[in-house]
Amino acid sequence: MKLDFYFDYSCPYAYLASTRIQELAEKTGAELSYRPFLLGGLFRALDGTPSEATTLVPARALHNGLDMLRWAELWGVPLRMPKTHPNRTVTALRATLASGDVPRASKALFAAYWAEGRDLADPAVIAEALAAAGFDASLLLRRAEAPEVKQELRERTDEALRRGVFGAPALFVENELYWGQDRLDFVARALGETASVLAFSPPALGTPPGEVEIFYDFSSPFAYLGALRIDAVAARTGASVRWRPMLLGALFREIGTPDVPLFSFPSAKQRYLRRDLERFAERFDIPFRFPSTFPLRSVLALRVALAAGPHIAEVSRRLFRAVWAEDQDVSDSDVLRRILNDAPALVDRASSAEVKQALRDNTSEAQRRGVCGAPTFAVGDDLYWGQDRLDLVELALRGWRPQASGPAPA
Protein backbone atom coordinates (compact mmCIF):
# COMPACT_ATOMS: atom_id res chain seq x y z
CA MET A 1 0.00 0.00 0.00
CA LYS A 2 1.06 3.59 -0.58
CA LEU A 3 2.04 5.84 2.31
CA ASP A 4 2.50 9.53 1.48
CA PHE A 5 4.22 11.81 4.02
CA TYR A 6 3.56 15.53 3.53
CA PHE A 7 5.83 17.78 5.57
CA ASP A 8 7.41 21.17 6.04
CA TYR A 9 10.49 21.67 8.21
CA SER A 10 8.79 24.45 10.17
CA CYS A 11 6.48 21.99 11.96
CA PRO A 12 7.84 20.24 15.08
CA TYR A 13 5.23 17.52 14.84
CA ALA A 14 6.35 16.79 11.28
CA TYR A 15 9.88 16.44 12.66
CA LEU A 16 8.64 13.98 15.29
CA ALA A 17 6.79 11.98 12.63
CA SER A 18 9.92 11.92 10.48
CA THR A 19 11.78 10.04 13.22
CA ARG A 20 9.30 7.13 13.00
CA ILE A 21 7.89 7.11 9.49
CA GLN A 22 10.66 5.10 7.81
CA GLU A 23 10.53 2.40 10.47
CA LEU A 24 6.76 2.19 10.10
CA ALA A 25 7.00 1.82 6.32
CA GLU A 26 9.60 -0.94 6.64
CA LYS A 27 7.57 -2.76 9.29
CA THR A 28 4.38 -2.72 7.22
CA GLY A 29 5.91 -3.03 3.76
CA ALA A 30 4.32 0.25 2.70
CA GLU A 31 5.56 2.16 -0.33
CA LEU A 32 6.68 5.39 1.34
CA SER A 33 6.76 8.67 -0.58
CA TYR A 34 8.19 11.84 0.98
CA ARG A 35 6.16 14.88 -0.15
CA PRO A 36 7.69 18.22 0.93
CA PHE A 37 5.32 21.16 0.59
CA LEU A 38 5.17 24.80 1.64
CA LEU A 39 2.99 25.02 4.73
CA GLY A 40 2.78 28.81 4.61
CA GLY A 41 1.58 28.66 1.01
CA LEU A 42 -1.07 26.15 2.02
CA PHE A 43 -2.29 28.38 4.86
CA ARG A 44 -2.56 31.34 2.51
CA ALA A 45 -4.59 29.25 0.06
CA LEU A 46 -7.01 28.15 2.80
CA ASP A 47 -9.05 31.35 2.71
CA GLY A 48 -6.07 33.31 3.93
CA THR A 49 -5.94 31.28 7.14
CA PRO A 50 -2.73 32.17 9.02
CA SER A 51 -0.49 29.62 10.66
CA GLU A 52 -1.94 28.44 13.97
CA ALA A 53 1.57 28.69 15.41
CA THR A 54 1.42 32.47 15.01
CA THR A 55 -2.19 32.96 16.20
CA LEU A 56 -2.49 30.67 19.23
CA VAL A 57 -3.68 32.23 22.46
CA PRO A 58 -1.03 32.02 25.23
CA ALA A 59 -2.65 29.09 27.07
CA ARG A 60 -2.69 26.95 23.93
CA ALA A 61 0.79 28.03 22.89
CA LEU A 62 2.10 26.95 26.30
CA HIS A 63 0.30 23.63 26.06
CA ASN A 64 1.64 22.92 22.57
CA GLY A 65 5.17 23.75 23.64
CA LEU A 66 4.98 21.32 26.55
CA ASP A 67 3.24 18.68 24.45
CA MET A 68 5.90 18.51 21.74
CA LEU A 69 8.66 18.28 24.34
CA ARG A 70 6.87 15.42 26.09
CA TRP A 71 6.54 13.47 22.85
CA ALA A 72 10.22 14.03 22.11
CA GLU A 73 11.13 12.81 25.59
CA LEU A 74 9.01 9.68 25.33
CA TRP A 75 10.31 8.89 21.85
CA GLY A 76 13.90 9.51 22.90
CA VAL A 77 14.63 12.15 20.25
CA PRO A 78 16.22 15.58 20.73
CA LEU A 79 14.03 18.64 20.26
CA ARG A 80 15.27 22.19 20.61
CA MET A 81 13.04 25.10 19.65
CA PRO A 82 15.01 27.59 17.50
CA LYS A 83 14.94 31.12 18.88
CA THR A 84 13.96 32.31 15.40
CA HIS A 85 11.01 29.90 14.99
CA PRO A 86 9.03 29.89 12.76
CA ASN A 87 11.73 30.12 10.11
CA ARG A 88 11.27 30.48 6.37
CA THR A 89 11.88 27.04 4.88
CA VAL A 90 11.25 27.62 1.18
CA THR A 91 14.94 27.38 0.18
CA ALA A 92 15.46 24.28 2.30
CA LEU A 93 12.39 22.63 0.75
CA ARG A 94 13.55 23.46 -2.77
CA ALA A 95 17.03 22.13 -2.02
CA THR A 96 15.41 18.95 -0.72
CA LEU A 97 13.53 18.45 -3.97
CA ALA A 98 16.70 19.20 -5.95
CA SER A 99 18.70 16.61 -4.00
CA GLY A 100 17.30 13.53 -5.72
CA ASP A 101 17.28 11.81 -2.30
CA VAL A 102 14.49 13.39 -0.32
CA PRO A 103 14.61 10.97 2.66
CA ARG A 104 18.32 11.61 3.29
CA ALA A 105 18.13 15.36 2.70
CA SER A 106 15.04 15.77 4.87
CA LYS A 107 16.61 13.85 7.74
CA ALA A 108 19.58 16.22 7.71
CA LEU A 109 17.49 19.37 7.48
CA PHE A 110 14.94 18.30 10.08
CA ALA A 111 17.84 17.64 12.45
CA ALA A 112 19.36 21.05 11.79
CA TYR A 113 16.06 22.78 12.58
CA TRP A 114 14.73 20.74 15.49
CA ALA A 115 17.59 18.73 17.00
CA GLU A 116 20.12 21.56 16.79
CA GLY A 117 17.77 24.55 16.94
CA ARG A 118 19.30 26.30 13.94
CA ASP A 119 17.80 28.87 11.56
CA LEU A 120 16.92 26.98 8.38
CA ALA A 121 16.22 30.26 6.60
CA ASP A 122 20.00 30.78 6.50
CA PRO A 123 21.55 29.27 3.32
CA ALA A 124 24.77 28.65 5.25
CA VAL A 125 22.91 26.44 7.73
CA ILE A 126 21.26 24.55 4.87
CA ALA A 127 24.60 24.09 3.14
CA GLU A 128 26.31 22.82 6.28
CA ALA A 129 23.56 20.30 7.02
CA LEU A 130 23.45 18.97 3.46
CA ALA A 131 27.23 18.78 3.18
CA ALA A 132 27.40 16.78 6.42
CA ALA A 133 24.90 14.36 4.87
CA GLY A 134 27.16 13.84 1.86
CA PHE A 135 25.56 16.19 -0.67
CA ASP A 136 27.18 18.79 -2.89
CA ALA A 137 25.55 21.63 -0.98
CA SER A 138 26.62 24.43 -3.31
CA LEU A 139 25.14 22.59 -6.27
CA LEU A 140 21.84 21.97 -4.48
CA LEU A 141 21.50 25.60 -3.42
CA ARG A 142 22.01 26.66 -7.03
CA ARG A 143 19.48 24.10 -8.22
CA ALA A 144 17.03 25.35 -5.60
CA GLU A 145 16.74 28.59 -7.59
CA ALA A 146 15.92 26.82 -10.86
CA PRO A 147 12.44 27.58 -12.23
CA GLU A 148 11.58 23.90 -12.54
CA VAL A 149 12.39 23.25 -8.87
CA LYS A 150 10.36 26.25 -7.74
CA GLN A 151 7.49 24.99 -9.87
CA GLU A 152 7.74 21.50 -8.39
CA LEU A 153 7.39 22.88 -4.86
CA ARG A 154 4.34 24.90 -5.94
CA GLU A 155 2.85 21.78 -7.52
CA ARG A 156 3.48 19.73 -4.37
CA THR A 157 1.75 22.41 -2.32
CA ASP A 158 -1.19 22.56 -4.73
CA GLU A 159 -1.40 18.77 -4.62
CA ALA A 160 -1.58 18.82 -0.83
CA LEU A 161 -4.36 21.39 -0.98
CA ARG A 162 -6.36 19.30 -3.48
CA ARG A 163 -6.08 16.25 -1.25
CA GLY A 164 -7.52 18.06 1.75
CA VAL A 165 -4.32 18.77 3.65
CA PHE A 166 -4.65 21.67 6.11
CA GLY A 167 -1.53 21.20 8.26
CA ALA A 168 1.54 19.09 8.87
CA PRO A 169 2.41 16.33 9.12
CA ALA A 170 -0.21 14.90 6.80
CA LEU A 171 -0.09 11.18 6.09
CA PHE A 172 -2.10 9.35 3.48
CA VAL A 173 -2.68 5.61 3.34
CA GLU A 174 -3.81 5.44 -0.26
CA ASN A 175 -6.36 8.31 -0.17
CA GLU A 176 -7.21 8.32 3.54
CA LEU A 177 -5.80 11.31 5.45
CA TYR A 178 -4.27 11.17 8.93
CA TRP A 179 -2.96 14.32 10.59
CA GLY A 180 -0.23 14.41 13.21
CA GLN A 181 2.56 12.24 14.55
CA ASP A 182 0.12 11.06 17.22
CA ARG A 183 -1.97 9.31 14.55
CA LEU A 184 0.77 6.91 13.47
CA ASP A 185 -1.02 4.10 15.30
CA PHE A 186 -4.06 4.69 13.09
CA VAL A 187 -1.79 4.79 10.05
CA ALA A 188 -0.25 1.49 11.09
CA ARG A 189 -3.66 -0.11 11.51
CA ALA A 190 -4.69 1.10 8.06
CA LEU A 191 -1.54 -0.61 6.76
CA GLY A 192 -2.46 -3.87 8.50
CA GLU A 193 -0.23 -3.56 11.58
CA THR A 194 -2.11 -4.20 14.83
CA ALA A 195 0.78 -3.78 17.28
CA SER A 196 1.36 -0.26 18.59
CA VAL A 197 4.03 1.73 16.76
CA LEU A 198 3.96 4.54 19.30
CA ALA A 199 6.13 2.65 21.76
CA PHE A 200 7.61 5.10 24.23
CA SER A 201 11.12 4.96 25.67
CA PRO A 202 10.54 3.59 29.19
CA PRO A 203 10.38 6.68 31.40
CA ALA A 204 11.60 6.86 34.96
CA LEU A 205 8.64 6.36 37.28
CA GLY A 206 8.17 7.94 40.67
CA THR A 207 5.36 7.63 43.17
CA PRO A 208 1.97 7.35 41.46
CA PRO A 209 -0.05 10.49 42.24
CA GLY A 210 -3.29 8.59 42.83
CA GLU A 211 -5.71 11.09 41.29
CA VAL A 212 -6.60 12.60 37.94
CA GLU A 213 -8.93 15.54 37.42
CA ILE A 214 -10.98 15.84 34.25
CA PHE A 215 -12.14 19.32 33.23
CA TYR A 216 -15.02 18.93 30.77
CA ASP A 217 -18.13 20.37 29.17
CA PHE A 218 -20.92 18.31 27.60
CA SER A 219 -20.69 20.53 24.51
CA SER A 220 -17.38 18.96 23.44
CA PRO A 221 -17.26 15.72 21.42
CA PHE A 222 -13.62 15.33 22.42
CA ALA A 223 -14.59 15.55 26.09
CA TYR A 224 -17.24 12.88 25.47
CA LEU A 225 -14.69 10.43 24.12
CA GLY A 226 -12.28 11.23 26.94
CA ALA A 227 -14.91 10.98 29.66
CA LEU A 228 -16.00 7.52 28.53
CA ARG A 229 -12.40 6.25 28.62
CA ILE A 230 -10.94 7.85 31.74
CA ASP A 231 -12.41 5.29 34.15
CA ALA A 232 -10.57 2.45 32.42
CA VAL A 233 -7.30 4.39 32.65
CA ALA A 234 -7.92 5.07 36.32
CA ALA A 235 -8.74 1.41 36.99
CA ARG A 236 -5.49 0.25 35.36
CA THR A 237 -3.43 2.66 37.45
CA GLY A 238 -5.32 2.55 40.75
CA ALA A 239 -6.18 6.24 40.52
CA SER A 240 -9.34 8.04 41.47
CA VAL A 241 -11.09 10.47 39.10
CA ARG A 242 -12.25 13.93 40.14
CA TRP A 243 -14.89 15.27 37.78
CA ARG A 244 -14.68 19.04 37.17
CA PRO A 245 -17.50 20.43 35.00
CA MET A 246 -16.67 23.84 33.52
CA LEU A 247 -18.39 26.23 31.16
CA LEU A 248 -16.24 25.95 28.06
CA GLY A 249 -17.71 28.94 26.25
CA ALA A 250 -16.96 31.21 29.21
CA LEU A 251 -13.41 29.86 29.36
CA PHE A 252 -12.93 30.43 25.64
CA ARG A 253 -14.12 34.01 25.93
CA GLU A 254 -11.72 34.69 28.79
CA ILE A 255 -8.66 33.30 27.01
CA GLY A 256 -9.52 34.74 23.59
CA THR A 257 -10.63 31.63 21.69
CA PRO A 258 -13.72 31.50 19.40
CA ASP A 259 -16.81 30.19 21.20
CA VAL A 260 -16.97 27.24 18.80
CA PRO A 261 -13.39 26.70 17.55
CA LEU A 262 -14.53 24.05 15.06
CA PHE A 263 -16.44 26.68 13.09
CA SER A 264 -13.34 28.88 12.80
CA PHE A 265 -11.33 26.19 11.01
CA PRO A 266 -11.02 25.78 7.24
CA SER A 267 -13.64 23.42 5.83
CA ALA A 268 -11.01 20.75 5.10
CA LYS A 269 -9.98 20.70 8.76
CA GLN A 270 -13.59 20.59 9.93
CA ARG A 271 -14.26 17.54 7.73
CA TYR A 272 -11.10 15.85 8.93
CA LEU A 273 -11.82 16.40 12.64
CA ARG A 274 -15.25 14.85 12.30
CA ARG A 275 -13.72 11.80 10.64
CA ASP A 276 -11.01 11.67 13.32
CA LEU A 277 -13.66 11.61 16.04
CA GLU A 278 -15.42 8.77 14.24
CA ARG A 279 -12.18 6.79 14.07
CA PHE A 280 -11.58 7.10 17.81
CA ALA A 281 -15.18 6.15 18.54
CA GLU A 282 -14.90 3.09 16.29
CA ARG A 283 -11.57 2.04 17.77
CA PHE A 284 -12.83 2.16 21.35
CA ASP A 285 -16.34 0.95 20.54
CA ILE A 286 -18.05 4.14 21.70
CA PRO A 287 -21.37 5.07 20.05
CA PHE A 288 -21.04 8.49 18.46
CA ARG A 289 -22.91 10.90 16.23
CA PHE A 290 -22.99 14.68 16.00
CA PRO A 291 -26.16 16.02 17.65
CA SER A 292 -28.64 18.03 15.66
CA THR A 293 -28.46 20.72 18.36
CA PHE A 294 -24.71 21.37 17.96
CA PRO A 295 -23.43 23.75 19.17
CA LEU A 296 -25.47 23.10 22.28
CA ARG A 297 -26.14 25.09 25.42
CA SER A 298 -24.78 22.98 28.25
CA VAL A 299 -25.03 25.23 31.32
CA LEU A 300 -28.10 23.50 32.80
CA ALA A 301 -26.64 20.03 32.26
CA LEU A 302 -23.34 21.09 33.85
CA ARG A 303 -25.18 22.42 36.89
CA VAL A 304 -27.20 19.20 37.11
CA ALA A 305 -23.94 17.21 37.12
CA LEU A 306 -22.61 19.35 39.96
CA ALA A 307 -25.90 18.98 41.81
CA ALA A 308 -25.47 15.20 41.68
CA GLY A 309 -22.72 15.44 44.29
CA PRO A 310 -21.20 11.98 44.89
CA HIS A 311 -23.00 10.66 41.79
CA ILE A 312 -21.40 13.21 39.47
CA ALA A 313 -19.44 10.60 37.48
CA GLU A 314 -22.50 8.46 36.76
CA VAL A 315 -24.65 11.46 35.88
CA SER A 316 -21.95 12.99 33.68
CA ARG A 317 -21.49 9.80 31.68
CA ARG A 318 -25.26 9.54 31.22
CA LEU A 319 -25.53 13.12 30.01
CA PHE A 320 -22.58 12.73 27.65
CA ARG A 321 -24.25 9.68 26.07
CA ALA A 322 -27.54 11.51 25.81
CA VAL A 323 -25.89 14.24 23.74
CA TRP A 324 -23.32 12.36 21.66
CA ALA A 325 -24.93 8.95 21.20
CA GLU A 326 -28.67 9.66 21.41
CA ASP A 327 -29.00 13.22 20.04
CA GLN A 328 -30.96 14.48 23.04
CA ASP A 329 -31.15 18.17 23.90
CA VAL A 330 -29.83 18.41 27.46
CA SER A 331 -30.48 22.15 27.54
CA ASP A 332 -34.16 21.23 27.93
CA SER A 333 -35.19 20.51 31.52
CA ASP A 334 -37.98 18.20 30.32
CA VAL A 335 -35.40 16.10 28.46
CA LEU A 336 -33.27 15.93 31.59
CA ARG A 337 -36.26 14.72 33.59
CA ARG A 338 -36.82 11.91 31.10
CA ILE A 339 -33.25 10.62 31.02
CA LEU A 340 -32.33 10.89 34.71
CA ASN A 341 -34.29 8.99 37.33
CA ASP A 342 -33.83 11.64 40.01
CA ALA A 343 -33.85 14.57 37.58
CA PRO A 344 -36.60 16.60 39.25
CA ALA A 345 -34.57 16.97 42.43
CA LEU A 346 -31.34 17.55 40.52
CA VAL A 347 -32.87 20.15 38.22
CA ASP A 348 -34.28 22.00 41.20
CA ARG A 349 -30.92 21.86 42.99
CA ALA A 350 -29.12 23.00 39.81
CA SER A 351 -30.79 26.39 40.06
CA SER A 352 -29.42 27.04 43.53
CA ALA A 353 -26.93 29.83 44.11
CA GLU A 354 -24.47 27.30 45.54
CA VAL A 355 -24.40 25.14 42.40
CA LYS A 356 -24.21 28.14 40.07
CA GLN A 357 -21.24 29.45 42.04
CA ALA A 358 -19.55 26.04 41.97
CA LEU A 359 -19.68 26.03 38.16
CA ARG A 360 -18.24 29.54 38.03
CA ASP A 361 -15.50 28.51 40.45
CA ASN A 362 -14.57 25.44 38.39
CA THR A 363 -14.38 27.56 35.25
CA SER A 364 -12.24 30.20 36.95
CA GLU A 365 -9.93 27.56 38.36
CA ALA A 366 -9.57 25.96 34.95
CA GLN A 367 -8.46 29.29 33.52
CA ARG A 368 -6.09 29.95 36.42
CA ARG A 369 -4.42 26.57 35.95
CA GLY A 370 -3.91 27.02 32.22
CA VAL A 371 -6.72 24.88 30.80
CA CYS A 372 -7.33 25.78 27.16
CA GLY A 373 -9.90 23.23 26.01
CA ALA A 374 -11.86 20.10 26.84
CA PRO A 375 -11.17 17.57 27.94
CA THR A 376 -8.16 18.59 29.99
CA PHE A 377 -6.72 16.04 32.39
CA ALA A 378 -4.76 17.32 35.38
CA VAL A 379 -2.27 15.04 37.11
CA GLY A 380 -0.77 17.14 39.86
CA ASP A 381 0.50 20.34 38.24
CA ASP A 382 0.68 18.81 34.78
CA LEU A 383 -2.09 19.32 32.23
CA TYR A 384 -2.86 17.05 29.29
CA TRP A 385 -5.29 18.47 26.76
CA GLY A 386 -7.34 16.16 24.57
CA GLN A 387 -8.85 12.71 24.64
CA ASP A 388 -5.95 11.68 22.39
CA ARG A 389 -3.48 12.28 25.26
CA LEU A 390 -4.81 9.53 27.51
CA ASP A 391 -1.71 7.41 26.87
CA LEU A 392 0.35 10.20 28.41
CA VAL A 393 -2.15 10.59 31.24
CA GLU A 394 -1.81 6.89 32.01
CA LEU A 395 1.98 7.17 32.16
CA ALA A 396 1.65 10.15 34.50
CA LEU A 397 -0.69 8.15 36.74
CA ARG A 398 1.92 5.39 36.88
CA GLY A 399 4.43 7.90 38.23
CA TRP A 400 6.01 9.51 35.16
CA ARG A 401 6.87 13.17 35.67
CA PRO A 402 7.67 14.72 32.29
CA GLN A 403 10.75 16.89 32.01
CA ALA A 404 8.49 19.45 30.30
CA SER A 405 6.56 19.88 33.49
CA GLY A 406 5.53 22.33 36.13
CA PRO A 407 2.67 24.39 37.45
CA ALA A 408 0.49 26.55 35.28
CA PRO A 409 1.40 30.22 35.01
CA ALA A 410 0.09 32.48 37.76
Buried (B, 14 or more C-beta within 10 A) or exposed (E): EEBBBBBBBBBBBBBBBBBBBBEBBEEBEBEBBBBBBBBBBBBBBBEEBEBBBEEBBEBBBBBBBBBBBBBBBBBEBEBBEBEEBBBBBBBBBBBBBBBEEBBBBBBBBBBBBBBBBBBBBBBEBBBBBBBEBEBEBEEBBEBBEEEEBBEBBEEBBBBBBEBBBBBBBBBBBEEEBBBBBBBBBBBBBBBEBEEEBBEBEEBEEEEBBEBBBBBBBBBBBBBBBBBBBBBEBBEEBEBEBEBBBBBBBBBBEBBEBEEBBBEEBBEBBBBBBEBBBBBBBEEBEBEBBEBEBEBBBBBBBBBBBBBBEEBBBEBBBBBBBBBBBEEBBBBBBEBBBEBBEEBEEBBEBBEEEEBBEBBEEBBBBBBEBBBBBBBBBBBBEBBBBBBBBBBBBBBBBBBBBBEBBEEBEE
